[in-house]
Amino acid sequence: MFTRIARAIVPDEPALAPFRPGLHFAFYNALTWQIATGTPLVLLAEQLGASPAQAGLAYSFVFLLTPVQILSTALLPRFGYKRLTLGGWGLRSYMLVVPIALTILAPILGERAWMVPALIASCFGFCLLRAMGMAASLPWFFAILPAELRGRYFGSDQLLSGLSCMACLITCAVLFAVLPPYQALFVQYLLAALGSWLSYRALRRLPDGPPPPSLGLRAIGVGLSRLAFTVGTYRSYLWITVLCYAATTPFAPYAAYYLKSAAGLPLGLIMIFELLRYSGSVLAAWALRRRIDRAGARPFLFLSFALHAALSIYWLVLLRNGAGGLAGLVCAYLIMGAAGTCWMIGNLSYLPKLMSADDRTLGLTLNGGLAALAGGLSVTAWGWALRPEGGGAGMNLVAFQWLFITAFIICLIIALRLVRLPEPDAPDIEPLLPGSLLLRPHRAVSYLVNLVDPRR
């Protein structure tokens, strides 16, 4: 059935035939990460009685473990692309046994104190093994794909990932609407486990690439340090990126946590809002991607800051007097998705222009790694700040307002700083738009560290 759907969306080209399992992987893998590292994870943690600090920690592992992807590239010469990717993606599936078991035990035993730490530990293991697999996945695809096919392949990858994400979010919303919370989460995590198994099977059918030569991590470290501390436009923009992710990454997880714990909205409705956020990303990517060549990168960056600042003001008004209601939340989630995609479009166009060709791989790695790490640390820190007095589930609404006040101030600061940075004229440099980067802008920044080229 999936093969018929895939061929209806992506024409069956003979040149792409050997790599079609990679497109199947993109479809199935989206089912897994959308549930295991997304909003359903936050909702399961809150349902089990997790505090904002605990829910935020589980959510942030995707970002905090990004440096593991850089370190894992040292394993490529020994294991090769395929073995390392299959090892990470295969072993991560076993981590999903824990949340599946918790959705069975919690209704029987009640929420016990050990359940939330068990969920956090399983999420850590899942993200650790995922990071090791991701260290090889994108370099593997670049190694086996002919240059003339990469555009069509990654465009097809984006279409199928988007279809899978939309279907997954709709399914989760329906399950929450018709089943009790734990039963709905049980089915969702079974779906995530099925997606993980099917994505592993699809990867096994891909050809392996030539084994890369030894990669000097010391040389990478020296190069990264030089880029980070050399005065210039790249360094200034690097810290703008870090501030941007620190300010805006907490929006999505803590908005979902607030709507569940404080506002008391149905879980199905929260998943509809998540679907709207994703729809905002898709609409922004469709509307703006073709305009970047004419407008340049900086207008998209400024638009992203303006949208995030507007979101901050909306949430402050909502938290103080409840203005806006459901219609306001619909607009807010659409804008949240569009703001993230505006940033990713501008970032992936502007960033390559700031470096020489020799530094571009390491520069992208440093930008992606520090941005992801800043986002994860910010989510974790705000989780501790948002804990209610006495601990436990619930949210400190005063601290939640300060999250948006801080984000608004940071957006103003980095917009004023960006005004002073030039945009170099580099017409020969194309924006980096592989796969589904535009459709999951905050999480996808960790893919940039996979651009470390072990052949250099």
N, C-alpha and C positions, 0 to 999 in steps of 0.2 A: 504493500500500500504506500509506504513512504517513498519507494522508488518512483512510483507513478506521480506522486505529488512533486518530488524533486525535479523530475523531468518536465513537468508542466511549467515549473517556475524557471528552471535553468535548462536551456536547450541542450540536447544530447550531442555534444561535439566530440568527435573521435579523439581530438588532441587532449581533451580533459578526462577521457575515460579512465586512465590509470590513477587519476587523482580524485575521482568522484568519492571514494570512501572518506576522504578528508572533509568533503561537504556534508556527508552523513554524520561525521563526527561533530561538525559545527552545530547541526540541528539537535542531536541527542545531548551534547554537552551543555547546551543552553538550558535544558530541562533541569539539569543537576545544579548548576551554580545559581540559577534563579531562586531555587528553594533552599539549598544547603548553605548559601552565604548571603541571602537576601532578606526581604521582609518577612517571609515565613519563619526564618530563624529567630528574628527579633520577637515575633508574636508567640512562638513556642516558648522562648525564654521568659517572657512576661507571664504567660499562662502558668508556667511552673513556679512563679513567684520570684523571678530574678529582679534585682534592683537595676536602675539605669546603668550603674557601673558594670554589673555583670553582663547585661545585654550588650552594652557598648563594647566590652572587651571581646566577646564572641564575634561581634560584627567586624571588629577592627583587625582581626588576625589576617584577613586577606591583604591588608595594607602593611601591617607590622612585619610580616614575613617576606616582604618583597626582597630584602637583601639576600635571603636564601637563594633566590633565583640567580643572582650574580655569582655567589659562591659555588652554586651547583654546576656552573659552566666548566669548572675544573674537572668534573666527572665525565665530560663529553668525550675527551680523547680515549678514555678507558672503556666506556660502555657504548659510545655511539649515540646518535640521535634517537633511534627507534627504541632501543632497550631502556634508555633513561626515561623517555616519555611514557612508555608502557608501564615501567615500574611505578612511577609516580601516580599515573592515572588508575592503574589496577589496584594498588594498595589503598588509595584514598576511599575506594568503594566500601571497604570494611568499616571505616569510621562512621558510615551512615547507619550501621547496626544499632549504635547507641541511641540516637534520637528516635529511631523506630521503636526500640524497646521502651523508651520513656513514654511514648504516646500510648503504649499498651498498659504499662504499670501505673501511670499517674491516676487514671480513672479508678483503678482497683485499690491501690494503696493510699491514694491521696498524694498531695504534693509534699515530698519529703526533702529534708535539708540537703541530702547528697545528690539530688537530681540535677540541680543547676550546675554544680561543679562538674558533674559527669558530662553534661551537655557542652560546657566550655572546653573540657579536655578533648572531647571528640572533635569539636570544631577546630581546635589547635592542630590536632593530628591531620585532619582533612586538609587544612590550609597549608601545613608544612609539606605534605606529600604532593599537593597540587603545585606548590611553588617549585619543587624539584622537577616535576614533569613539565611545567611551563618553561623552565630554563632551556629545554631542548626543543619544544614544539615549534615555535615560530622559526628559529634557525633551521630546523629540519625541513619545514615547508619551503623556505627560501632555497635550501640546498637541492631539493628535488624538482622544484617547479622551474620550467624554462622561463626566461625573462619575459618572453612575449605572451605568456599565459597568465602571469601573476595578476594583472589588472582584472581580467575576467574571472579568475579564480576567487580573488578576495571580494570582488563585487558579488559573486554568487554566494560566497560564505556569509556576507552581510545580509543578503536577502533571506537565506535559510535560518540564520540565527535570529533575525527579527521575527520571522514567522513563528519559530519555536517559542520565543519569549512571549509573544502576544497570546499564543495558544495556552501556554503555561499559566500566565496571569489570569486569563479568563477561567481556566479550569480551577485554579485555587479559589477564585471568588465564588464560583458556583458551589464548590465543595463546602466552603464556610457557610454558604447560605442554606444548604440542605442538610448538613450534618452537624452534630455537636463538635466543639472545637478540637478535642483530642482525636476523634475519629477522622475529621477532615485533615488534620496534620499527619495522621498515620498514613492516609492514602497519598498525601502529597510527598512524604518522604519515601514511600514505596516507589512513586513516580521518579523521584530523584535517583534512587538506587537503580531503577531500570534504565534511566538515561545514562548513568555512569557505566553500567555494564555494556549497553549497546555502543556507547562511544568508544569503549576499550576495544570491542570487537571490530569497529570500523577502523581504528588506528592500526590494528594488526594487519589489515589488508593493504596498507600503503607500503611502497618500496622504501628501503632505508637509503640514506644518503651516504656519500663517502665519509669515512671517519675523519673528523677534524684533527689537525696536529695539536700538540700540547699548547695549552693556553696559559700564559704567564699572568697569574693573578697579581703578582707584585707590580708588573708593568701596568696593569689596569688600574691598580690603586694609585700609582704615581701619576698616571694620566688624569684620573678623576680629581686628585688633589690639586693638580695644576689648574684644571679648569675651574674648580670651586673657588680658588683663592687669587686668581689672576684678575686684576682690575680691568673692567671692560663691560660692554653691553651684555654679554652672555651672563656674567656673574650677577649683574643687577636684575636681569630678567629671571634668573634662577631663583632668587629670593622672593621675587614677586610671585612666582609659581608656588613656592613653599607656603607663603602667606595665604594665597588663594585657596589652596587645598585645606590648610588648617582652619580657615574660616568657614568653608562651605560644606565639607564632607559630613559634619554631624547633622546637617539638615534632615536627610532622609531617614536614618534610623530613629532619631529621637522624635521626629514628627509622628512616625508610626507608633512609637511607644506611648507618646502623649495621647494620641487618638484612642488607643486601647485602654490605657490605665486611668487617665484623667477625664477624657471626654466620654468614654464608655461607648464608642461607636462599634457597631457590629464588625466582626472580622472580615466578612465578605465585602462590606463597604470600604474598609481600609485597603483591601486588595484592588478594588475598583480604582481608588485613588492612585495606587501604585501603577496600575495600567495606564491611567491618565498621564502620570509622569513619564512613562515610557513612550506614550503617544506624542507627548511634547518633544521628546528627543527625536523621534522619527520625523515629525513635521518640520522641525528646525533643520534637520539634516537635509531633507528634501528641498526645502525652500532656499537655503543659504549656501549649500555646498558649491553650486555652480557660479555663485556670485563672487567668490573669494578672489578669483583671478583679476576681476575688474576693480574691486573695492580695496584689496589689500587685507592684511591680517588684523591690523589694529582695530578697525571698526567692530569686528566680531568680539574682540577682547573687551572693548569698552561696553558693548551691548551686554555681554555676560555680567560685567560688574554692575551695570544699571539694573538688570533683572534680579540679581542676587540682593542688591540694596532694596529694591522694591519688595521682594519677598520678606526681607527682614522687617520692614515697616508693617507689612500685612500681618505677620505673626505677632508682632508687638501689639497691634490694635486688637487682634483676635483674643490674645491672652488677657488683655486688660478689660475689654468690655464685650467680648463675644461677637463683635460685628462681622458681618460677611456670611456666616452660616455655611450651608453646604455649597451654595453657588460660589462663595469665595474660596472654599477649599478646592473646588474643581479648577478654578482659574489658577490657584496657587500651585497645584501639582503640575498643570500643563506648563506653567512658567518655570518651575523647578527643572523639568526635563529639558526645556528649550535653553535655559541658562547654561546648563552643563554642556550641551552640545555646541552652543556658541563658543564657549571657552575651548573645547577640544578642537573645533575647526580652526579657530584663530591660532591656538597654540601649535598645532601640527604644521601650520603654514609658516608661522613667524620663527619658530625655534630653529629649523634647519638653516635659515638665512644668517644666523648669528655666529656660525662656525665655519672653519675651513673644511674641505672635504676630508682631510686626515683626522680631524677631531670630531666629525659628525657622529660617529657611532658611540664614542664615549660620552659626548655631550648629551645625546638623547638618553643614554643609560643613566647618567647622573641626574638629569632633570626628572625622569620617570621615577627613579628610586627615591630621591629625596621628597618628591611630591607625595608619593604613596605613603612613605614613612610619616610625613607630617600629617597627612589625613588620618592615619591610624592612631598616632599619638594624640591628636586633637579629640577624636571620638572617645578614646580611653579617658583622657583628662576630664572632658565634659561629663562623662558618665559618673565620675566620682563627685563632681560638683553638683550634679542633678539629683543625688540621693536625697530622699526626704529625711527629716529629722527622725532619729531612731532606727534608720536603715530599713531594709525590706523593699517590697514592691512599692510603686508610686513614684511621684516626681515632685521635686522642689520647683514650683512654678516661678518663683522669683529668679532663681538661677537660670531657668529656661528662658526668661525674658532677657537676661544678661547675655545669653548665647547670641541672640539676634542683635542686640545692641553692639556687641563686639564685632559681629560679622559686618554690620553696616559701617562701622568706623574703619575696619580694615579695607572694605571695598573702596571707600573714599581715598584712603591713603595710597593704595596700589594704583588706583586710576590716576591720581595726581603724579605718581612716580612714573607711570607708563607714558604720560604726556611728554616727558623729557627724554624718552628713549627713541632713537631713530628706527625706521624700518628699512634695512638695506635693500637696494634694488638688485634682486637676484632672479631674473626671469628663467634661468636654466634650472632652478631648483623646484621640484614638484612637491606639493604637500604630501605628508605621510598619512595615508588613509587605509591601512590594511585592515581587513576583516570587519569586525563589529565595533571598532573603537568609538565611532560616533554614537552608537546606540547604548552604550553603558559608559559614559565619559569618565566618571570618577574611578570605577573599578578598573577600567581598561588602561588607565595610565600605567599600571604595573606591567603591561605588555611592552612598554618602551625599553625596559631593561633587557628584554630578550633580543634586542638588536645588537648586543655584543657579538662581534663577528669573530668566531674562533679561528678563522683562516688568516686574520691579520697578524 
